[in-house]
Amino acid sequence: MQPVNHCLLASKVPSVPRRPYTLVSCAVSADGCLDDASGDRLILSGPEDLDEVDELRAAADAILVGAGTIRADNPRLLIRSPRRSARRQARGQPPQPLRVTLTATAGLDPAAHFFTGPGTPLVYCATPVLAAARDRLGRAAVIIGAGDPPSLGDVLQDLFSERKVETLLIEGGARILRDTLAADLADELRLAVAPFFVGSPDAPRFGLPAAYPHGAARPMRLGSARRLGDVAVLHYFFGNRERPASFPLWPSSGSRPTSSASSHGMSSPGCAAAPRVPGAGRAHSHTAIAASDLWR
């Protein structure tokens, strides 16, 4: 009998990242803008798309946005459907997912919707402003030092190991999206494309310049391309990490969601075959990069 080469076996076992299973979700215009340059928020999603995002929120343990998104959009980051919230409670979860943000300056308003929803949110901040953040926001949130310079990867690891967050939904803004994808910290990308152009050179954009790991030599895998009203929804997978059963997966027809890919004849992202692709068919409310870019 041949001896077992345990080193060889270990090399064939894929490592599981010490971070939550992470889905990035955003809506863009046809020319890739997350918003326009006006002071008013641009609506990029239709009601069908927003309902799917609500379903994703209901499946996530936590939702993360950058501090700039809180200042610009004042999002609530809540599940809108009472039925979905009740379903979470029936599973022994809180009625709403944990809200998470990042800041370099602690320059957030404690009266913002982010801080006034149910549950206590988390605020990660650069170590030099930790005392200021606790003075300003300590009654409204749990304040956590994130190092100097801070690392988004370390934040996700802390969420996973210390806060027991197993599934994370990232909704923006532009820099958070860039840094998540450039650092290969996401497992899925859900991209909703609105049927119009913005055309402004000053508008915030998806896919800011960076050294993205999933370039032409290592492309993403397209799981589905669907039409929701006039919005096109593209769903990509980045690797072969096992997908949590709680995350819904919509078939290419755009019909009711399922938490299991196999129930629609679609391969799991962890299988050799990719999910079937149909033949036709700003945040939804937006490795350490330079602190001035990531932590605002």
N, C-alpha and C positions, 0 to 999 in steps of 0.2 A: 504494500500500500504506500502510495506517495505521501510524504509528509505535507501537512497543511501549511501553506505560506500565509500566516496571519497578516503579515505586512501587506501582501498583495490584496487580500480580502478587504483590509481596512481602506486601501487606496481606492477601492471600487464603491465604497459606501459613501453616498453624497452627504456632505456636512449640512446640518440644519443651522441657518443663521440664528444668532442670539438676539433676535429682534422679533416684533410681531409680524404676522403675515400682513403685508401692507398693500393696499389698493389705492392708487392715485386716481382721482376723479375730477374732471374739469370740463367746462364748456368753452368753446372758442368760436369766433367768426370764421367765415370761409377763408380769410387771409390770416388766421392764426392769432387773432387778438383776444385777450381775456376780458377786455373792457374797451371803452373809447376814452378819449382824453377830456371829456366833459366832467363836470362835478357830479352828475347824476349817474346812478348805476345803470348799466346797459343790461337789458334782459336778453340772454342768449338761449335759454332753455324754454321748451314748451311744457305744458302740464303733464304729458305722458313721461317725459324725461325726468321732470322733478319728482314724479311719483316713484320712479325707479330708484332715484337717489335716496328718497325717503326709505325705501326698502333696504338699501345698502347701509344707511345709518342705523336702522333697526338691527342689522346683523353685526355691527361693529362694536367692539368693546370701547373704542375711543375714536374721537375725531380731532385731527390736528390742522390748524391753520397758523399762518404767520401773524405777528403783531400788526403788520401793515394792513392786513385784511380786516382785522378787528377795527382799526381806526377808519379805514375807507368805507367798509360795508356794514359795520355793526351787526354781524350775523348772530343769530340765536343758536345755531348748530343743534337744533332739537328735532326729534322725530315728530312729524306733524300728525300722523295717524294715531288716534287713541287705541285702535285695535292692535297696531304693531307694538305700541308701548305695553299694552296689557299682555301681549304674547311674550315679551321679554320678561315681565314679572312672573309669568307662569313658569318660565324656565329658571327662575331663581336669580335673574339679573335685575339691576336697577332699571327703572322705567326709561331712562335716558342714558346714552353713552357718555363716557367721560370726555370733557372738553379740555383740549391741550393747546397751548401756544408757546411761542418763543419770542424773547425780546432782548435787545442789547442795552436798552436805555431805561427800562421800567416806565416808559412814557405811555402808559395806558390809563384810560379812565375807569375807575372801579365801578362806575355806574353803567358801563357798557353792557349790552345784552349778554355778552359772553360770561359775565360775572353774576348776572341776576337770575339765570335759569336754575332749574333744580339741580342739586348736587354741587359739590365743590370742585372747581376746575383746577388744573395744574398750570403753573407758569414757570417755564425754564428760562433762566436769565444768565448772562455772563457774570462770572464771579465778582468783578469790580463793582457791579451795581446791585449785588445781592441785598445789602443792608437797605438801600434806597427802595428796592422792590418790596421788601417786607414792610417797610414803613408805609408805603403807598397802597399796596395791594394785599397785605397780609391778612386783613379781615375778610377778604373776598375770595381768596384762593390759597392753595398750597404753593409756596415759592421754593424752587429747587435750583441750586447753583449748578451751572452747566460747564464750568471750566473757563479758562482764558488762554487761548481762544476756545470758544465753544465748538462742539462737534455734533452735528445732527445724528451721526451714527451712534454716538454715546447716549444721546437723548432716547433714541429708539431702544437701545439696549437697556437703559434704565426703566423705560416703560414696560419692557418685557420681564425683566428679572425682579424689579422692585415693586412695580405697580400691578403686575399680573395681567397686563394687557396682551392678549393673544392675537387679536385682530384689530387693525388700525386703518382708518379711512383718512387720507390726506386730501384736502380740498383747496389748497392754495396758500399764498398767492404765487406770483410769477417766480420769485427767487426760491421759495420753498419747493416748488415743482421742479425747477432746474436742479437744485442741489440734491433732492431725493433721487431723481433719475440719473444725474451725472455720477453720483456715488453708488449707484446700483443697489439702492435700498428699498426698491419696490418689487412686488411680485406680479402686479397687474396694473394696466392703464386702461381706464374707461374714458374715452374722448367723445364728447358730444359736439357736433359741428353744426352751427346755425347756418341758415340759407341766405346769408348776406355778408357783405364786406364792410369793414370799418374804414380802412384806407388812411388812417392817421399815423404819421411817423412817431407820434408821442404816446400812442396807446400801449399799455402793457401787453406783452406777448408771451405766448407759450413757447417753450423751447429756446430760452435765452442762450447765447453762446456759451459752450462748455465742451469738455472732452467726454462725450457720452459713450458709455461702453457698448451700447446697442446701435452701432453704425452699420454701414453696408456690409461689412464683413461678419457681423453678428446681429442679424436683424431680429426684431421681435416676432412672435408668432401671433397671427391674427386668429382670434377665437370666433368672432362673429362680426358681421356688419349688418346693421338693421336700420329700418326707418321707423321713427316715432313721430307721427305727424309730419312736419317739414324738417325735422332734425334727424341727421344721420348719426348713429351711435356706433363707434368702433371700439372693440374690446380686444386688447392685446395681453399676451402673457410673456414674461421675461425669462422664466426658468422652469424647472421641473419640481419645484417645491409642492408638497401635497397641499391641496386646497382645502380650507376648513369647510366642513359640511354646512355650517351656518350661513355661508355667503351664497346668496342667490345667483343663479346662472341662467340667463335668458336664452332660449333657443333662437335660431336665426330668424324664425318667423315673427318674433316680437310678441309671442303669446305669453301666457302666464309664467312666472319664474319658477325655478326649481332650485333646491339646494344641492342637487346631485347632477353632475354632468351626464352620468351614465343613463339616467332615466330618460334622456332625450337622444340616446344613441350617440352622444358626444364623448370624446375621450377626455379623461381628466388631464390637467396640465402635467401630472406626474407620469403619464403613460408615454409610450414611444410615439404614438400617433397624435397629431394635433387635432383640436376640435374642428369639425367641418365648417367650411366657409361657404356662405350662400352664393348662388350664382348671380343673384341680383339683389338687389335690395339696397374767467374770474372764478372763484369757487362757485359751486352750484348754489349757493344761497342768493378760494385761490390756494472719516474724512473731514475735514473741516474746511469750509470755504472761508474767504475773508469775512471777519466778523461784521464789517460794515455792510456787506452784501446780504448776509443771512439774518442777522439779529438786529432788527430795527426797533 
